Structures are given as structure tokens and as C-alpha cells.
């Protein structure tokens, strides 16, 4: 059976992106899912002086290993001021020091959500355009606007958005 990893680009204990990524990854059929939490990979802010003096943190090596050993990635990015959250950017920077093509061409379902009507569209566009230079193989995209209006414990409540998500999942499943 194929295995996928899923994680949110957030360290919030109440992350709406983690809720989304957990829900979506469990909709992918015929795979084993491992949900990763960036809080389990705490490391200092990236800096060349820190790297020179202390090397690359083991947590970055472990996270990169998870990516390389997976058959697929489901990632939902939090948007902070139109960009990645600091915690995501930090792990991304540390992993890039190990491997410039850190995504390793692993198929990815890339998502974002937010409380607002744009659903993290800016960070989604940023990541989609940037990841390809870092070995990214984004096969499917999904943005969930107005999270609190369109998501419940049962999943996506808006029928049109749910159909859009289902299409994104189907494309991702076929790429595995």
C-alpha cells in the first residue's frame, strides 16, 4: 500500500489548515496516511552562522526523510501577511540546505484555507510558483475560502467546493 504524509504549514494548536489537511488526507483512498505536526520538528531560525557553528538540526533531516520516503504529500498552507508562516518557511529553509530539490518530485496536493473569502489564495499562488524550482510536483490545487462558513466536523459543507475538492483528490490519487 502506498503511503502519504500530510501536514499543515502552521504550528497553531487550533490550525484550520491542520483540520483541512487531516480531513482531506483521510479522503484519499487506498493509502496509509501519516499526519505530521510542525510542532514536533522544532528548530532554531535558519541562519548561516548557526548552520556553520552547529550544523543542520536533526529535525530537518527527519522531516526531509519523511518527504523522500512518501508516495505523496498533502499540504495545506497557512497564510501570514500574504506569505508562508514563519514555522513553515523555517523548516523549508533548513531542508533546502540538505537538498535543493527537497520535494523530491513527490506528487503533491497543495491547499490553503483561511477565515477570509480568498482562502489563502496568495500563499497558494506563491507556493505553486516556487515549489517547482525545489523539486515540487504539484499535481492538484485546492483553496477553501471562508473556512468557518464552509467546513464542519463532517467536512466541506458547500456542495460546489466539495465537488471541486473531490476533483483535486481524484487527480492526486491518480498521480500516486
JOKA-V454181 format. One record per pair of residues at least 24 apart in sequence whose C-alpha atoms are under 7 Angstrom apart, sorted by the first residue. I is the first residue (numbers start at 0). J is the second residue. Records with the same first field share a line. If there is no record, write none. Layout:
# JOKA-V454181
I=J + J
This chain:
# JOKA-V454181
0=29 + 30 + 31
1=30 + 31 + 70
2=30 + 31 + 32 + 69 + 70 + 71
3=30 + 31 + 32 + 33 + 69 + 70 + 71 + 72
4=32 + 33 + 34 + 35 + 69 + 71 + 72 + 73
5=33 + 34 + 35 + 72 + 73 + 74
6=34 + 35 + 36 + 73 + 74 + 75
7=74 + 75 + 76
8=75 + 76 + 77 + 84 + 87
9=37 + 76 + 77 + 84 + 86 + 87
10=37 + 38 + 86
16=75 + 76 + 77 + 111 + 112
20=73 + 74 + 75
22=154
24=73
27=168 + 172
44=89
45=89 + 92 + 93
55=93
59=90 + 93 + 94
60=94
63=94 + 101
66=102
67=103
70=105 + 175
71=105 + 106 + 107 + 175
72=105 + 106 + 107 + 108
73=107 + 108 + 109
74=108 + 109 + 110
75=109 + 110 + 111
76=110 + 111
77=111 + 112 + 119
78=119 + 122
81=121 + 122
82=122
83=122
99=133
100=133 + 134
101=133 + 134
102=133 + 134 + 135
103=134 + 135
104=134 + 135 + 136
105=135 + 136
106=136 + 137 + 138 + 174 + 175
107=136 + 137 + 138 + 139
108=137 + 138 + 139 + 140 + 171
109=137 + 139 + 140 + 141
110=140 + 141 + 142
111=141 + 142 + 143
112=142 + 143 + 144 + 146
113=144 + 145 + 146
114=144 + 145 + 146 + 147
115=144 + 145
116=144 + 145
117=144
118=142 + 143 + 144 + 145
138=170 + 171
139=167 + 170 + 171
140=167
141=167
